[in-house]
Amino acid sequence: MEIQLLKNKIELLPQKAIWLKQKKIVLMADLHFGKINHFRKAGIPVPVRANDKNAENLITVLQATKPERIIFLGDLFHSHYNEDWEVVGQIRKHFTECSFELVLGNHDILSEVQYTRHNMKFYLNELQQDDLILTHEPMEEIPEGLYNICGHIHPGVNLRGAGKQSITLPCFYFGKQQAILPAFGSFTGLARVVPKKDDRIYVIAEDKIIAYE
């Protein structure tokens, strides 16, 4: 689904990422690679399959868009080093023509060495691209004429059906000056958001994106 955001025409991808086609940049947030192994080491029996799905979805996006840059808006890796970080490195090696870049999030606590050895650029707080300010956490004050794209929240919206049935699904949230991306990782929770007037919400339902009304 394509939408207009200031001067940017952007495509919302069902894998929970944004494709800035004119800039040849992919944006995604909150992959939380390594989270499953982190839980399993703590004795929590989490299915390993979710690890594979995260990697498969990332590769699918890279193959479909062929970007010049992919910018992760924080929480690329969940915690301290484990073998899942090498999965990220292997994907990096297969897409050498694409620059891998990370705006550090609160979970990105790996040492600088781990990023540099996989040839990954990183930024401490924010990265500005023309009229877009890319951050992990939502900015509280956004300069006039600029638009903040961020992650961190893992937004979801509640949908109601017949018979009082309801389900909460991940969504893209676009406010007046700020967009919050859904968590790309498959093993993440959802924070329910309540749209304000004139906000735009796009729900991800399997492989479809639906405008929320």
Beta strands, then each sheet from edge to edge (+ up, - down):
strand 1: 2-5
strand 2: 8-13
strand 3: 17-20
strand 4: 25-28
strand 5: 69-72
strand 6: 99-103
strand 7: 120-123
strand 8: 126-129
strand 9: 132-135
strand 10: 147-150
strand 11: 155-160
strand 12: 166-174
strand 13: 178-180
strand 14: 191-192
strand 15: 200-205
strand 16: 208-211
sheet 1: 1+ 2- 3+ 4- 5- 6- 7-
sheet 2: 8+ 9- 10- 13- 12+ 11- 14-
sheet 3: 8+ 9- 10- 13- 12+ 15- 16+
end
